[in-house]
Amino acid sequence: MQLLAEHEQFAKVCLGNETVIRRTQNVGDRLISSGHYATSAIKTQ
């Protein structure tokens, strides 16, 4: 039962972070599209 509770908590944390991850990816994509001077570094991260 505790393992299930831990899994549910992990799933909630993952879903909560999904928005932040998507937002970060979108910013990186926009920087790359605009020809940012650090495009190669942005692509690797």
mmCIF file of the N, C-alpha and C atoms, coordinates in Angstrom:
data_MODEL
# 
_entry.id   MODEL 
# 
loop_
_atom_site.group_PDB 
_atom_site.id 
_atom_site.type_symbol 
_atom_site.label_atom_id 
_atom_site.label_alt_id 
_atom_site.label_comp_id 
_atom_site.label_asym_id 
_atom_site.label_entity_id 
_atom_site.label_seq_id 
_atom_site.pdbx_PDB_ins_code 
_atom_site.Cartn_x 
_atom_site.Cartn_y 
_atom_site.Cartn_z 
_atom_site.occupancy 
_atom_site.B_iso_or_equiv 
_atom_site.pdbx_formal_charge 
_atom_site.auth_seq_id 
_atom_site.auth_comp_id 
_atom_site.auth_asym_id 
_atom_site.auth_atom_id 
_atom_site.pdbx_PDB_model_num 
ATOM 1   N N  . MET A 1 1  ? 0.826  -1.197 0.000   1.00 0.00 ? 1  MET A N  1 
ATOM 2   C CA . MET A 1 1  ? 0.000  0.000  0.000   1.00 0.00 ? 1  MET A CA 1 
ATOM 3   C C  . MET A 1 1  ? 0.867  1.256  0.000   1.00 0.00 ? 1  MET A C  1 
ATOM 4   N N  . GLN A 1 2  ? 1.972  1.232  0.739   1.00 0.00 ? 2  GLN A N  1 
ATOM 5   C CA . GLN A 1 2  ? 2.846  2.398  0.774   1.00 0.00 ? 2  GLN A CA 1 
ATOM 6   C C  . GLN A 1 2  ? 3.495  2.626  -0.588  1.00 0.00 ? 2  GLN A C  1 
ATOM 7   N N  . LEU A 1 3  ? 3.846  1.548  -1.275  1.00 0.00 ? 3  LEU A N  1 
ATOM 8   C CA . LEU A 1 3  ? 4.450  1.678  -2.600  1.00 0.00 ? 3  LEU A CA 1 
ATOM 9   C C  . LEU A 1 3  ? 3.486  2.363  -3.565  1.00 0.00 ? 3  LEU A C  1 
ATOM 10  N N  . LEU A 1 4  ? 2.227  2.018  -3.483  1.00 0.00 ? 4  LEU A N  1 
ATOM 11  C CA . LEU A 1 4  ? 1.221  2.654  -4.334  1.00 0.00 ? 4  LEU A CA 1 
ATOM 12  C C  . LEU A 1 4  ? 1.109  4.144  -4.016  1.00 0.00 ? 4  LEU A C  1 
ATOM 13  N N  . ALA A 1 5  ? 1.123  4.483  -2.750  1.00 0.00 ? 5  ALA A N  1 
ATOM 14  C CA . ALA A 1 5  ? 1.045  5.889  -2.346  1.00 0.00 ? 5  ALA A CA 1 
ATOM 15  C C  . ALA A 1 5  ? 2.265  6.660  -2.847  1.00 0.00 ? 5  ALA A C  1 
ATOM 16  N N  . GLU A 1 6  ? 3.437  6.044  -2.764  1.00 0.00 ? 6  GLU A N  1 
ATOM 17  C CA . GLU A 1 6  ? 4.649  6.689  -3.255  1.00 0.00 ? 6  GLU A CA 1 
ATOM 18  C C  . GLU A 1 6  ? 4.578  6.888  -4.769  1.00 0.00 ? 6  GLU A C  1 
ATOM 19  N N  . HIS A 1 7  ? 4.061  5.897  -5.459  1.00 0.00 ? 7  HIS A N  1 
ATOM 20  C CA . HIS A 1 7  ? 3.923  6.002  -6.910  1.00 0.00 ? 7  HIS A CA 1 
ATOM 21  C C  . HIS A 1 7  ? 2.953  7.125  -7.275  1.00 0.00 ? 7  HIS A C  1 
ATOM 22  N N  . GLU A 1 8  ? 1.844  7.221  -6.581  1.00 0.00 ? 8  GLU A N  1 
ATOM 23  C CA . GLU A 1 8  ? 0.866  8.274  -6.847  1.00 0.00 ? 8  GLU A CA 1 
ATOM 24  C C  . GLU A 1 8  ? 1.473  9.650  -6.601  1.00 0.00 ? 8  GLU A C  1 
ATOM 25  N N  . GLN A 1 9  ? 2.259  9.774  -5.541  1.00 0.00 ? 9  GLN A N  1 
ATOM 26  C CA . GLN A 1 9  ? 2.920  11.046 -5.241  1.00 0.00 ? 9  GLN A CA 1 
ATOM 27  C C  . GLN A 1 9  ? 3.920  11.396 -6.343  1.00 0.00 ? 9  GLN A C  1 
ATOM 28  N N  . PHE A 1 10 ? 4.677  10.406 -6.786  1.00 0.00 ? 10 PHE A N  1 
ATOM 29  C CA . PHE A 1 10 ? 5.634  10.615 -7.869  1.00 0.00 ? 10 PHE A CA 1 
ATOM 30  C C  . PHE A 1 10 ? 4.924  11.075 -9.140  1.00 0.00 ? 10 PHE A C  1 
ATOM 31  N N  . ALA A 1 11 ? 3.810  10.445 -9.461  1.00 0.00 ? 11 ALA A N  1 
ATOM 32  C CA . ALA A 1 11 ? 3.044  10.811 -10.654 1.00 0.00 ? 11 ALA A CA 1 
ATOM 33  C C  . ALA A 1 11 ? 2.547  12.255 -10.559 1.00 0.00 ? 11 ALA A C  1 
ATOM 34  N N  . LYS A 1 12 ? 2.100  12.675 -9.386  1.00 0.00 ? 12 LYS A N  1 
ATOM 35  C CA . LYS A 1 12 ? 1.632  14.050 -9.196  1.00 0.00 ? 12 LYS A CA 1 
ATOM 36  C C  . LYS A 1 12 ? 2.768  15.045 -9.405  1.00 0.00 ? 12 LYS A C  1 
ATOM 37  N N  . VAL A 1 13 ? 3.938  14.723 -8.878  1.00 0.00 ? 13 VAL A N  1 
ATOM 38  C CA . VAL A 1 13 ? 5.096  15.607 -9.033  1.00 0.00 ? 13 VAL A CA 1 
ATOM 39  C C  . VAL A 1 13 ? 5.480  15.713 -10.506 1.00 0.00 ? 13 VAL A C  1 
ATOM 40  N N  . CYS A 1 14 ? 5.481  14.596 -11.196 1.00 0.00 ? 14 CYS A N  1 
ATOM 41  C CA . CYS A 1 14 ? 5.819  14.598 -12.628 1.00 0.00 ? 14 CYS A CA 1 
ATOM 42  C C  . CYS A 1 14 ? 4.844  15.454 -13.418 1.00 0.00 ? 14 CYS A C  1 
ATOM 43  N N  . LEU A 1 15 ? 3.572  15.305 -13.160 1.00 0.00 ? 15 LEU A N  1 
ATOM 44  C CA . LEU A 1 15 ? 2.566  16.095 -13.871 1.00 0.00 ? 15 LEU A CA 1 
ATOM 45  C C  . LEU A 1 15 ? 2.705  17.577 -13.551 1.00 0.00 ? 15 LEU A C  1 
ATOM 46  N N  . GLY A 1 16 ? 3.055  17.873 -12.317 1.00 0.00 ? 16 GLY A N  1 
ATOM 47  C CA . GLY A 1 16 ? 3.244  19.263 -11.923 1.00 0.00 ? 16 GLY A CA 1 
ATOM 48  C C  . GLY A 1 16 ? 4.425  19.902 -12.625 1.00 0.00 ? 16 GLY A C  1 
ATOM 49  N N  . ASN A 1 17 ? 5.454  19.122 -12.885 1.00 0.00 ? 17 ASN A N  1 
ATOM 50  C CA . ASN A 1 17 ? 6.648  19.642 -13.546 1.00 0.00 ? 17 ASN A CA 1 
ATOM 51  C C  . ASN A 1 17 ? 6.504  19.708 -15.056 1.00 0.00 ? 17 ASN A C  1 
ATOM 52  N N  . GLU A 1 18 ? 5.531  19.032 -15.597 1.00 0.00 ? 18 GLU A N  1 
ATOM 53  C CA . GLU A 1 18 ? 5.358  18.985 -17.047 1.00 0.00 ? 18 GLU A CA 1 
ATOM 54  C C  . GLU A 1 18 ? 5.165  20.379 -17.640 1.00 0.00 ? 18 GLU A C  1 
ATOM 55  N N  . THR A 1 19 ? 4.412  21.226 -16.983 1.00 0.00 ? 19 THR A N  1 
ATOM 56  C CA . THR A 1 19 ? 4.167  22.583 -17.471 1.00 0.00 ? 19 THR A CA 1 
ATOM 57  C C  . THR A 1 19 ? 5.465  23.378 -17.518 1.00 0.00 ? 19 THR A C  1 
ATOM 58  N N  . VAL A 1 20 ? 6.265  23.262 -16.483 1.00 0.00 ? 20 VAL A N  1 
ATOM 59  C CA . VAL A 1 20 ? 7.536  23.988 -16.431 1.00 0.00 ? 20 VAL A CA 1 
ATOM 60  C C  . VAL A 1 20 ? 8.471  23.501 -17.530 1.00 0.00 ? 20 VAL A C  1 
ATOM 61  N N  . ILE A 1 21 ? 8.512  22.197 -17.741 1.00 0.00 ? 21 ILE A N  1 
ATOM 62  C CA . ILE A 1 21 ? 9.374  21.626 -18.775 1.00 0.00 ? 21 ILE A CA 1 
ATOM 63  C C  . ILE A 1 21 ? 8.939  22.103 -20.151 1.00 0.00 ? 21 ILE A C  1 
ATOM 64  N N  . ARG A 1 22 ? 7.653  22.071 -20.424 1.00 0.00 ? 22 ARG A N  1 
ATOM 65  C CA . ARG A 1 22 ? 7.150  22.536 -21.730 1.00 0.00 ? 22 ARG A CA 1 
ATOM 66  C C  . ARG A 1 22 ? 7.455  24.010 -21.956 1.00 0.00 ? 22 ARG A C  1 
ATOM 67  N N  . ARG A 1 23 ? 7.270  24.813 -20.924 1.00 0.00 ? 23 ARG A N  1 
ATOM 68  C CA . ARG A 1 23 ? 7.542  26.243 -21.042 1.00 0.00 ? 23 ARG A CA 1 
ATOM 69  C C  . ARG A 1 23 ? 9.024  26.473 -21.352 1.00 0.00 ? 23 ARG A C  1 
ATOM 70  N N  . THR A 1 24 ? 9.898  25.748 -20.672 1.00 0.00 ? 24 THR A N  1 
ATOM 71  C CA . THR A 1 24 ? 11.332 25.872 -20.905 1.00 0.00 ? 24 THR A CA 1 
ATOM 72  C C  . THR A 1 24 ? 11.693 25.454 -22.323 1.00 0.00 ? 24 THR A C  1 
ATOM 73  N N  . GLN A 1 25 ? 11.100 24.362 -22.784 1.00 0.00 ? 25 GLN A N  1 
ATOM 74  C CA . GLN A 1 25 ? 11.354 23.913 -24.155 1.00 0.00 ? 25 GLN A CA 1 
ATOM 75  C C  . GLN A 1 25 ? 10.877 24.945 -25.170 1.00 0.00 ? 25 GLN A C  1 
ATOM 76  N N  . ASN A 1 26 ? 9.736  25.550 -24.923 1.00 0.00 ? 26 ASN A N  1 
ATOM 77  C CA . ASN A 1 26 ? 9.207  26.570 -25.835 1.00 0.00 ? 26 ASN A CA 1 
ATOM 78  C C  . ASN A 1 26 ? 10.122 27.789 -25.908 1.00 0.00 ? 26 ASN A C  1 
ATOM 79  N N  . VAL A 1 27 ? 10.640 28.207 -24.768 1.00 0.00 ? 27 VAL A N  1 
ATOM 80  C CA . VAL A 1 27 ? 11.566 29.341 -24.756 1.00 0.00 ? 27 VAL A CA 1 
ATOM 81  C C  . VAL A 1 27 ? 12.822 28.989 -25.541 1.00 0.00 ? 27 VAL A C  1 
ATOM 82  N N  . GLY A 1 28 ? 13.351 27.795 -25.320 1.00 0.00 ? 28 GLY A N  1 
ATOM 83  C CA . GLY A 1 28 ? 14.530 27.359 -26.065 1.00 0.00 ? 28 GLY A CA 1 
ATOM 84  C C  . GLY A 1 28 ? 14.274 27.319 -27.559 1.00 0.00 ? 28 GLY A C  1 
ATOM 85  N N  . ASP A 1 29 ? 13.129 26.809 -27.954 1.00 0.00 ? 29 ASP A N  1 
ATOM 86  C CA . ASP A 1 29 ? 12.769 26.755 -29.375 1.00 0.00 ? 29 ASP A CA 1 
ATOM 87  C C  . ASP A 1 29 ? 12.694 28.155 -29.984 1.00 0.00 ? 29 ASP A C  1 
ATOM 88  N N  . ARG A 1 30 ? 12.122 29.089 -29.227 1.00 0.00 ? 30 ARG A N  1 
ATOM 89  C CA . ARG A 1 30 ? 12.023 30.464 -29.732 1.00 0.00 ? 30 ARG A CA 1 
ATOM 90  C C  . ARG A 1 30 ? 13.406 31.100 -29.869 1.00 0.00 ? 30 ARG A C  1 
ATOM 91  N N  . LEU A 1 31 ? 14.275 30.833 -28.902 1.00 0.00 ? 31 LEU A N  1 
ATOM 92  C CA . LEU A 1 31 ? 15.631 31.377 -28.986 1.00 0.00 ? 31 LEU A CA 1 
ATOM 93  C C  . LEU A 1 31 ? 16.363 30.823 -30.204 1.00 0.00 ? 31 LEU A C  1 
ATOM 94  N N  . ILE A 1 32 ? 16.226 29.527 -30.437 1.00 0.00 ? 32 ILE A N  1 
ATOM 95  C CA . ILE A 1 32 ? 16.863 28.895 -31.595 1.00 0.00 ? 32 ILE A CA 1 
ATOM 96  C C  . ILE A 1 32 ? 16.303 29.479 -32.886 1.00 0.00 ? 32 ILE A C  1 
ATOM 97  N N  . SER A 1 33 ? 14.994 29.614 -32.957 1.00 0.00 ? 33 SER A N  1 
ATOM 98  C CA . SER A 1 33 ? 14.342 30.140 -34.166 1.00 0.00 ? 33 SER A CA 1 
ATOM 99  C C  . SER A 1 33 ? 14.755 31.574 -34.476 1.00 0.00 ? 33 SER A C  1 
ATOM 100 N N  . SER A 1 34 ? 15.049 32.324 -33.434 1.00 0.00 ? 34 SER A N  1 
ATOM 101 C CA . SER A 1 34 ? 15.412 33.728 -33.640 1.00 0.00 ? 34 SER A CA 1 
ATOM 102 C C  . SER A 1 34 ? 16.892 33.908 -33.941 1.00 0.00 ? 34 SER A C  1 
ATOM 103 N N  . GLY A 1 35 ? 17.653 32.814 -33.979 1.00 0.00 ? 35 GLY A N  1 
ATOM 104 C CA . GLY A 1 35 ? 19.076 32.909 -34.297 1.00 0.00 ? 35 GLY A CA 1 
ATOM 105 C C  . GLY A 1 35 ? 19.931 33.349 -33.129 1.00 0.00 ? 35 GLY A C  1 
ATOM 106 N N  . HIS A 1 36 ? 19.553 32.999 -31.938 1.00 0.00 ? 36 HIS A N  1 
ATOM 107 C CA . HIS A 1 36 ? 20.302 33.351 -30.739 1.00 0.00 ? 36 HIS A CA 1 
ATOM 108 C C  . HIS A 1 36 ? 21.764 32.942 -30.887 1.00 0.00 ? 36 HIS A C  1 
ATOM 109 N N  . TYR A 1 37 ? 22.673 33.765 -30.344 1.00 0.00 ? 37 TYR A N  1 
ATOM 110 C CA . TYR A 1 37 ? 24.106 33.499 -30.494 1.00 0.00 ? 37 TYR A CA 1 
ATOM 111 C C  . TYR A 1 37 ? 24.537 32.173 -29.869 1.00 0.00 ? 37 TYR A C  1 
ATOM 112 N N  . ALA A 1 38 ? 23.783 31.661 -28.912 1.00 0.00 ? 38 ALA A N  1 
ATOM 113 C CA . ALA A 1 38 ? 24.139 30.413 -28.234 1.00 0.00 ? 38 ALA A CA 1 
ATOM 114 C C  . ALA A 1 38 ? 23.260 29.253 -28.695 1.00 0.00 ? 38 ALA A C  1 
ATOM 115 N N  . THR A 1 39 ? 22.839 29.283 -29.936 1.00 0.00 ? 39 THR A N  1 
ATOM 116 C CA . THR A 1 39 ? 21.934 28.260 -30.461 1.00 0.00 ? 39 THR A CA 1 
ATOM 117 C C  . THR A 1 39 ? 22.477 26.855 -30.262 1.00 0.00 ? 39 THR A C  1 
ATOM 118 N N  . SER A 1 40 ? 23.760 26.645 -30.537 1.00 0.00 ? 40 SER A N  1 
ATOM 119 C CA . SER A 1 40 ? 24.313 25.288 -30.412 1.00 0.00 ? 40 SER A CA 1 
ATOM 120 C C  . SER A 1 40 ? 24.271 24.808 -28.964 1.00 0.00 ? 40 SER A C  1 
ATOM 121 N N  . ALA A 1 41 ? 24.542 25.690 -28.020 1.00 0.00 ? 41 ALA A N  1 
ATOM 122 C CA . ALA A 1 41 ? 24.483 25.311 -26.606 1.00 0.00 ? 41 ALA A CA 1 
ATOM 123 C C  . ALA A 1 41 ? 23.047 25.042 -26.172 1.00 0.00 ? 41 ALA A C  1 
ATOM 124 N N  . ILE A 1 42 ? 22.120 25.828 -26.672 1.00 0.00 ? 42 ILE A N  1 
ATOM 125 C CA . ILE A 1 42 ? 20.708 25.640 -26.331 1.00 0.00 ? 42 ILE A CA 1 
ATOM 126 C C  . ILE A 1 42 ? 20.227 24.292 -26.841 1.00 0.00 ? 42 ILE A C  1 
ATOM 127 N N  . LYS A 1 43 ? 20.638 23.926 -28.056 1.00 0.00 ? 43 LYS A N  1 
ATOM 128 C CA . LYS A 1 43 ? 20.223 22.644 -28.630 1.00 0.00 ? 43 LYS A CA 1 
ATOM 129 C C  . LYS A 1 43 ? 20.729 21.462 -27.817 1.00 0.00 ? 43 LYS A C  1 
ATOM 130 N N  . THR A 1 44 ? 21.920 21.563 -27.253 1.00 0.00 ? 44 THR A N  1 
ATOM 131 C CA . THR A 1 44 ? 22.477 20.431 -26.504 1.00 0.00 ? 44 THR A CA 1 
ATOM 132 C C  . THR A 1 44 ? 21.882 20.317 -25.115 1.00 0.00 ? 44 THR A C  1 
ATOM 133 N N  . GLN A 1 45 ? 21.302 21.377 -24.623 1.00 0.00 ? 45 GLN A N  1 
ATOM 134 C CA . GLN A 1 45 ? 20.733 21.316 -23.286 1.00 0.00 ? 45 GLN A CA 1 
ATOM 135 C C  . GLN A 1 45 ? 19.265 21.093 -23.385 1.00 0.00 ? 45 GLN A C  1 
# 
